[in-house]
Amino acid sequence: MKLDSEKPDFAVQLRRQNLDVTNKFYSNESPQKFAASTWVKLLQLPNPFSFEEALLLCPVSQDEWLAWIPDHGEAILHTRQFCY
């Protein structure tokens, strides 16, 4: 992994992202739509060795997707478990 010293402080950047994600996920006015063949960022890792991203394969229900996670395999994810 390469450390990029040009970016602002990691903790500050992460805090800003979390605020934006909270607004997107908990606002009833604009629900987020996902599409198959899209890479998403996992908010919780299924195991310590898996990648932080997953490839959405197909919807299972309105709030769940079948996804492929490198170094883990297939998993059913709830939309609260990932973001763009």
Secondary structure, DSSP 8 states (H G I E B T S, - for coil): ----TTS--HHHHHHHHHHHHHHHHH-SSS-----TT-EEEESS-SSTTS-SEEEEEEESSSSEEEEEETTTEEEEEEGGGEE-
